[in-house]
Amino acid sequence: MAALRSNGRLPEPEVIANFLDGNSYSKGKLDEAFRALRLDKPYPKHAKAGPSHFKAEDIELLIQEFELTRPQAEKELAEADGDVAKALQHLIAAS
């Protein structure tokens, strides 16, 4: 329970905004809602990308020459069964 003031009453909540219809947002209620929604839950852990089974030189070639991201370059190599020549031909034909 919140701390009592010296006169025995609970402290008034800090009001952030008052609306014409009589409703208001108080800081304490917003803090409680935020804590319940986000702070009390553990943050999800991001999956780490494992090492690629493709050659680093092949991946870098596709990234540099076609301005692909690493996952895109790995996908192209996977579709070409790891053959960089087939991946290059596919990328050239697609552009």
C-alpha positions in Angstrom: 0.0 0.0 0.0 1.2 3.5 -0.7 2.7 5.5 2.1 0.3 7.5 4.2 0.7 11.3 4.7 1.0 12.7 8.2 -2.7 13.5 8.2 -3.6 9.8 7.5 -4.7 10.3 3.9 -3.2 8.7 0.8 -1.2 11.1 -1.4 -3.1 12.4 -4.4 -2.0 10.9 -7.7 0.0 13.2 -10.1 -2.4 14.0 -12.9 -0.8 14.1 -16.3 -3.9 15.3 -18.3 -7.5 16.3 -17.6 -10.1 15.9 -20.3 -13.4 17.8 -20.8 -15.4 14.7 -20.1 -14.0 14.4 -16.6 -11.5 11.6 -17.2 -7.8 12.0 -16.5 -4.6 10.1 -16.8 -2.6 9.8 -13.6 1.1 9.0 -13.5 0.7 6.2 -11.0 -1.8 4.3 -13.1 0.2 4.8 -16.3 3.3 3.4 -14.5 1.4 0.4 -13.2 0.0 -0.3 -16.7 3.4 0.0 -18.3 5.1 -2.2 -15.7 2.4 -4.9 -16.1 2.7 -4.9 -19.8 6.5 -4.6 -20.3 8.7 -4.4 -17.3 7.5 -7.5 -15.5 8.0 -9.7 -18.5 11.4 -11.0 -19.6 12.8 -9.6 -22.8 12.8 -12.1 -25.7 16.2 -13.5 -26.6 17.2 -13.0 -30.2 18.3 -16.1 -32.0 22.0 -16.0 -32.9 22.8 -16.7 -36.5 24.9 -19.8 -36.6 28.0 -20.1 -38.7 27.3 -20.4 -42.4 28.4 -23.6 -44.2 29.2 -21.5 -47.3 32.6 -20.0 -48.1 33.0 -16.6 -46.6 34.6 -15.4 -49.9 31.5 -16.4 -51.9 29.2 -14.7 -49.5 31.3 -11.5 -49.5 31.4 -11.6 -53.4 27.6 -11.6 -53.6 27.3 -8.9 -50.9 29.8 -6.6 -52.6 28.8 -7.1 -56.2 25.0 -7.2 -55.8 24.6 -5.1 -52.7 22.8 -7.9 -50.9 22.5 -8.5 -47.2 24.2 -11.5 -45.7 20.9 -13.5 -45.3 20.0 -12.7 -48.9 23.4 -13.8 -50.1 23.2 -17.0 -48.1 19.7 -17.7 -49.5 21.0 -17.3 -53.1 23.9 -19.7 -52.4 21.5 -22.2 -50.8 19.2 -22.1 -53.8 22.3 -22.7 -56.0 23.4 -25.6 -53.8 26.5 -23.7 -52.7 27.7 -23.1 -56.3 28.7 -19.4 -56.5 28.7 -19.5 -60.4 25.0 -20.6 -60.4 24.1 -18.0 -57.8 25.8 -15.3 -59.9 24.0 -16.4 -63.1 20.7 -16.4 -61.3 21.3 -12.9 -59.9 22.4 -11.6 -63.3 19.4 -13.0 -65.0 17.1 -11.6 -62.3 18.4 -8.0 -62.7 
